[in-house]
Amino acid sequence: MKNQFYALLSLPATAMGFALCIQISALSWILSTKYGLKEGDVGLVWAAGPLAGIFGQLIIGFISDKVWFWGGRRRPFIWIGGVIAGLMLFLLPRLDGVADMLGIASIIPVAAFVALALDLAINIGFNPTRSIIADVTPEGQQRTKGYTWMQTISGGFGVAAYFIGAIWNNYALIWTGIILVPLFTLIPPLFIKEPREQTQSSDQSQSPKTTQTGQIARIFIAHAFTWLGVQTMFVYIFFYIKDKFGLPGNDEIGQVIAWAFLVLNVVGFILPALVLEPLSRKIGRVRVHLACMAVMALGYLGIALAGSGPVLLYVLMAVVGIGWAAVVSLPFAILADKVEQSKMGTFMGIFNLSVVLPQLVVSFVVGGLVETMTDKSGIFWICAGSLAISALLWGLVREKE
């Protein structure tokens, strides 16, 4: 397969990733600055999305394994997710207007609905955009290449997203997403030919089912602890910077967040195809991923201990980016080779539980802890501990030679 095909195959996932970048960079910021929500309220709004994701990815994954319409199995859901995501991005800076139009006094239910619909759209789209890579690539290194290319292209646009937020502002970032997300989800699937019949993974057919089930459960648990730490950073970094850096206003905090995530994503898009994929061929994907989780834990520990200003934060976010590069690429390739091909969408949906359930813990449990913290460095102690546990658990996952 040519690199151009891998690039084209990556664009729908890139669109969903770009929408997620906007959600990460702008949601907590806009809720706190424009609408005046406190930490606990922001956490509740973020909880709406994972609740949608639990059902969205499970249901869409299962259905997309079984149906065929509009010329594809995954294509229709990529289109639907892209259109809804673009519409919700359009509404994000207009929550107060929507509340006034509906006669709702509080902004929280409107914000929760838009966050829910945006996250549901991302989840509706993300599952098929990941599953389609497994559908059209052979098992093994070509599939790993498909997922690492996905992160390289997606990460490149993620860098662009945070660059726009840092140089201009989050409103410019939102407008870019309104245009780009529908464009990348509507057009590329027209040029990707999906197989009508799915074949069974050779890894699944040659290994005992109980062994594979046990391995998949270990992957889920290890990935869940990864996302407990990552999501804590995404949701509450605004409050950490506000507490520790002494910046004059919310716009300045927003720019620091944008630059921090820009650094994170620069590392995150450079490493997968150039470093992680070749290294995986030599020592194995699981070993590479475990090492990256350990490095990510050290990066979070550094922020907790020494993150006293923007420059040092950016340096340590580059360290965290090593783990981020692995998080958004390698687990999908590891999982895909342990799952029966005809059930790929279903298992990708189940795999999403290892993302959304930690998000609910972050919203309902960590949010309350953050509100009581006199020193917001505790946010990154939680991140570091979660990633350390994740690294240990990845050590229990085996892969075939």
N, C-alpha and C positions, 0 to 999 in steps of 0.2 A: 504494500500500500504506500502511496506517495504522501509526502508531508502535507501537500495541499489538501488532501482528503482529510487528514487528521485535523487540520486547521478548520476546515468547513464543518466537520463533525463537532468541533468544540464551540461553535458560535452560539447555539441555543443554551448550552450550559453557561456560557459567558454572559448572556443576557440575564439569566437568573442570578448569577453571581454579582452582576452589576447592580441589580435591584437589591440584593442582600447588602452590598457595600453601602448603598444609600440608606438602607434601614439602620445599619450599624453606625454610620457616621452622623446621620441627621436625626434619627427618631428621638433618642434621649435628649439631644441638644435642643430640638425644636419644642419638645414637650416641656422642658425645663425653662427655656428662655422666653419663647413666645406665649406659652400658655400657663406658665408658672406652676407646673406640677412638681411635687416633692419626690424624694427617692422612692418611698413606698408606692406612690401613685404611678410613677414611671415603671416600676417593676410589675404592677398589675396590668398596665397596658401591654408590656412585653409578653405577659403570660397569655394574652389572647391568641397570639400567633402560634405558639407551640400547641395549644389546644386544637387549633385548626389543623396543624401539621400531623397530629396523631391520626386523625381520621383521613385527612387529605392524601397523605402518601400511602397509607395502608390501602385505602379504597381504590385510589387511582392506580397504584401498583398492581393490585389484583385484577382490576378491570382491564388494564392495558395488556396484561398477559393473555387475556381471553378474547378480545374483540379485534375487529379490523374494519375501519371505515375512514373515509377521506384519504384513502390511499396509504394507510399505515396503521401500525399498532400504537406507536408512541407519538406520532405526528399530531393527531388531533388534540392531545392533552398539552403538548408543547404550545400549540397555537392558543388554546384557551387560557393557559397560565400566563402567557405573554401579554395578551390583551387586558386581562384583569389587573395584572401587575402595573401596566402602564397607566390605567385609569386610577388606581389607588395612589400612585405617585403624584398624579395630577391633583388629587384631593388632599394630600398630606399638608401642604401649607394653607389649606382653606378649611380647616376643621371648625374654626369659629363660625365661618359663614354657613357651613353645613348645619351646625348646631342651631344657629339663628333661624335658618330656613325651616328646620324641623320643630322649632319651638322647644328645644331642650336647653335647660339652664346650665347644666354641667357639661364641660368639654370631655370628661373622662369616658362616658359611654361611646361618644362619637369617635374619639381617638382609639378606643379599644376595637370598635368595629372596623375602622380603616386598617389598623394594625393586623387584625384578624384576617381581613380580606387580602391584604398585601402578602402576609405570610402564607395564607392558604394558596394564593396564586403562585408564589415562589415554590411551595411544596408540590402543587399540581404540576408545575413545569420541571422542577429539579429531578424528580423520580424518573420521568421519561427521558430527560436529557442525559442522565447517567446510564439508564438501562439500554438506550439505543447504542451506546458505545460498545457494551458487551454483546449486543445483538449482531453487530456488523464487523466485529474484530475477532480473530481466532484467539483461543485460550493461550495464555502464556505471555511472553514478552511483548508481542504485538498488542495485546490487550493492555498491558502495563503502559506501553507507549501511548495508547489511546487516552488513558486517564492522565498521564503526566503531561501530554500535549493539551488536554482539556484545562489543566491547571495553569500551564504556561500562557495560553491565550487568555483564559479567564483572569489570571493574575495580572497580566499586562493591562487589561482594561480596568482591573481593580486599582492598579497604580494610577491610571489616568483619572479614575473617579476621585481618589483622595487628593490628587494634584489639583483638580478643579476646585475641590472644597478648600484646599489650603491657599491657593492663589486668589480665587474669587470668593465664593462663599457656598454654603450648603444649598442655597436656593438655585444657584447656577448648576450645581450637581444634580438636583432634583429634575430640572428642566432637561438636562442631558439624558437622564434616564427615561423621561417621558418619551423621548424620540428613539433612543437606542434600543430599549427593551422590546417594544413591539417589532422593530425592524429585524433584529437578530433572531426572533422567535418565529416570525411569519415566513421569511424568505428561505433561509438555509435548508429547512426540512424538505422543501420542494426538490432539492438536488441530492437527497440521501435516500437510497433505495433500501427499504427494510425487507428482510427475509420474511416470506409469508409463513413458513414452517420453522419452528424452533427445534434445535437439536439439544441433546443432553450433554452436559459437561463431562469430559472424559475423567476429570478428577473425581467427580461425584460417582461415576459409574464404577470406577476401579477401587474406591475406598468404601469401607463399611459405613452405612448410613449413620449409625450411632456415633462413630468417631467424628464425622463431619458435623453432626448436630452439636456435639460437645465443643468442637472448635469454633463454630459460629457463635455459640453462647459466650464463649470467652472473648471473642472479638467485640461483641456487643457491649459487654461490661467494661472492657478496657477503653473502648471508644466513648462510653458514657462519662467516665471520669475525665477524659480529655475535654469533652464539651462542658463539663461542669466548670472547669477552670477557664476555658476560652470564653464562654458566655458571660461569666462573672466580669471578665475584662471588658467585653463589648458593652454591657449594660451600665456598668458603674465607673468606668474610667473618667467620665465627666466629673464625678464627685471627688475622685482622687485628685485630679488636677486642680480643681477648685480649692480643695483643702490645703494642698502642699505647695503650689507654685506661686501664690500671691499675685495672680494676674489681675489687671484692672477691670476687665469686663467679660461678658459671656461670649462676645465675638472672638476675643483673643483665645479663650478656652476652646472654642470651636475650631480655630485654626490649628492649635496645638494638637488636638485630637486628629484632625485631618492629616497633619504632617506625620504624626505617630503611625497612623494606619497606612500612610503612603510608604513609609520605610518598611513596615511589616509586609506589605504586598509586593514591594520591589524584590525583597528576598524570596517571597512566596512564589513569584512567577519565574524568577531566574533559575532556581534550583531544580524543580521537578524534572524537566526534560534534559537539562545539561548535567546535573549531578546525581539526583536520586535514581533516575531510571538506569543509567550506566552502572551505578554502584549496586543497585538491586540485582543486576545480572551477575555480579561477582559474589556478593555475600548473602543475597536473599532480601526480599521486601520486608519481612517481619523484623529482621535484625536492623535494617536501616530505619524503619519506623520507630522501633524501640529507642534507638540512639537519639533520634530527633525529638522524641517526647522527653527524654532526659535533659537534653539541651534546652528545650522550652521551659522546663521546670526551673533550671538554673537562671534563665533570663528573667522569669517572674520573681524569683528570689532576689535577684539583683535590684529590680525595681522596688521591691518591698523594703530592702535595706538601704538603698542609696539613691533612689529616684527623687532628687531634690530640685531638678530643673529640667526644662525642655530638652537641652542638648543630650544630657545623660539618658533621659527617657528614650530619645531617638536611637541612641547607640544600643541600649538594651532591647528595644523593640526589634532591632535587626537580629539579635540573638533569638528572640521569640519567633521571628519570621522563619527560622530554620525548621522549627516544629510546625509552624503554620503551613509551610510548603508540603510537608508530609501529610498533615491532617486532611487536606483537601484533595489529595491525589491517591496515596498508597492504600488506605483502607478499602476503597472501592475495588481496586484491582485484587487485593487479598481476598475479599469476600466473594467477588465474582467467580473466582476459580474454585470455590467450594460449594457453589449453588447450582442446582439443576437449571439448565438454560431456559426451559419452558416456564420456570417459576422466578425468573430474574426480577421482574417488576415487583412481585409480592415480597421477595426477600429484601429488595431495596427499600420497600415501604416499611417492613419490620425493622430494618437497620436504622431507619430514621427515628425510631423510638429511642435509640441510644443518643440522639441529638435533642429531641424535644422534651423528653422526661427530665434530663438535667436542666433544661431551660426553665421548666416549671419549678424545680427546686431553687434555681437562681432567683426567680420572681417572687416566690412565696416564702422562702426561708432566708436566702442570702440578703434579700432586700431589707428585711427586718433587722438583720445583723448589721448591715451597713449604716442604717439610721442610728443605731446605738453606738457606733464607733466614734470615739473621740479622736482617734488617729486613723485616717482612711488608708494608711499603708496596709491595714488588715485585709483590704480587698485583694491585694496581690499575694498575701500569705495564703489566702484561700486558693488562688490560682496556682501557686507553686506546689502546694500540698496535693491538689487534685492531679496535676501533671506527673508528680512523682509516683503517685499510686498507679496512674495509667501506664507509666513506663514499666513498673513491676508486673502489672497484669499482662502486658504485651509479651513479656517473657514466657508466659504460659501457652502462647499460641504457636503452633507448629505449621510449617509449610513443607511441601514435598520438595526434594532436591531438584 
